[in-house]
Amino acid sequence: MQIKNYLSSTQLSKKTAAAINSLETGETDKLIILKNNSPKAILMSFESYEAMEEEIEDLRLTALALSRIQNFNPEETISHKEMMDKYAK
């Protein structure tokens, strides 16, 4: 982790606009906010946050799909026709 990615809470309160601008322009991808020299929070651009959320959701869906594949039992399935007969309106 580069030193420029760390910012004290005091510096953040004094340089909020500059910190946000740095994230917005892509100069910095995230800022780790320190309080009493201990990491307390991470500040990132909204685009980075959305990308992270999408990746987490993709991983969750992949894990779910893999679990379903591993536990697939053809005897417990119903055909497309049976599904349409039961649920189609």
Backbone torsions as a table, in degrees:
resi	resn	phi	psi	omega
1	MET	NA	130.3	-179.1
2	GLN	-77.4	149.5	-178.3
3	ILE	-62.9	-29.0	-179.4
4	LYS	-69.2	-12.8	178.7
5	ASN	-84.1	-5.1	179.1
6	TYR	-103.9	138.7	-179.6
7	LEU	-146.0	129.1	178.4
8	SER	-72.3	156.1	179.0
9	SER	-62.7	-32.0	177.1
10	THR	-65.5	-45.4	178.6
11	GLN	-63.9	-39.4	179.1
12	LEU	-61.3	-42.4	-179.3
13	SER	-66.3	-29.4	-179.8
14	LYS	-87.1	-27.0	-173.9
15	LYS	-126.1	40.9	-177.5
16	THR	-59.1	-48.3	-177.6
17	ALA	-61.5	-42.8	-179.9
18	ALA	-65.7	-39.7	179.2
19	ALA	-64.2	-45.7	179.4
20	ILE	-64.1	-40.9	178.1
21	ASN	-62.2	-41.2	178.7
22	SER	-60.8	-39.1	177.2
23	LEU	-71.8	-42.2	-176.9
24	GLU	-64.9	-38.8	-178.6
25	THR	-81.5	-12.1	-179.3
26	GLY	87.9	3.9	176.9
27	GLU	-59.9	-36.5	177.3
28	THR	-129.4	137.5	179.8
29	ASP	-89.4	-26.2	175.5
30	LYS	-157.7	154.9	175.9
31	LEU	-123.3	128.5	176.2
32	ILE	-94.7	119.4	-176.5
33	ILE	-90.2	126.5	-179.1
34	LEU	-106.0	142.5	171.4
35	LYS	-133.5	123.6	-174.5
36	ASN	55.6	42.0	178.9
37	ASN	60.4	23.2	178.9
38	SER	-125.3	133.1	179.3
39	PRO	-60.9	130.2	-178.4
40	LYS	-123.3	-26.7	-177.2
41	ALA	-158.0	163.1	175.0
42	ILE	-124.4	133.8	178.0
43	LEU	-112.2	127.9	179.3
44	MET	-141.3	164.3	179.0
45	SER	-68.3	157.0	179.3
46	PHE	-63.0	-37.7	179.1
47	GLU	-63.1	-41.2	177.7
48	SER	-64.9	-40.8	178.7
49	TYR	-62.2	-46.6	179.6
50	GLU	-61.6	-42.1	179.0
51	ALA	-62.6	-41.4	178.6
52	MET	-64.2	-43.8	178.4
53	GLU	-61.7	-42.2	179.1
54	GLU	-64.6	-40.7	179.3
55	GLU	-65.4	-41.5	177.6
56	ILE	-62.5	-42.8	179.0
57	GLU	-64.9	-40.6	177.2
58	ASP	-61.5	-42.7	178.7
59	LEU	-64.9	-39.5	178.3
60	ARG	-63.2	-44.8	-180.0
61	LEU	-66.8	-36.5	177.3
62	THR	-64.3	-44.9	178.2
63	ALA	-61.5	-40.6	178.6
64	LEU	-64.3	-44.5	179.2
65	ALA	-62.9	-43.6	179.3
66	LEU	-63.2	-39.8	177.7
67	SER	-63.4	-41.6	179.9
68	ARG	-67.1	-38.1	178.8
69	ILE	-64.4	-43.3	-178.5
70	GLN	-66.7	-30.6	-177.4
71	ASN	-102.3	13.7	-176.7
72	PHE	-67.4	130.5	176.8
73	ASN	-128.0	107.5	-177.0
74	PRO	-57.7	-26.7	-178.8
75	GLU	-71.1	-17.7	-179.7
76	GLU	-96.6	5.6	-176.9
77	THR	-94.5	162.9	172.4
78	ILE	-124.4	154.6	-177.1
79	SER	-75.2	165.3	177.0
80	HIS	-60.7	-41.7	179.6
81	LYS	-61.3	-44.3	178.1
82	GLU	-61.8	-39.1	179.0
83	MET	-64.5	-46.1	179.9
84	MET	-64.8	-40.2	179.1
85	ASP	-62.9	-36.7	-175.5
86	LYS	-79.9	-39.5	-170.7
87	TYR	-113.5	-16.5	-179.0
88	ALA	-70.7	141.7	179.5
89	LYS	-122.2	NA	NA
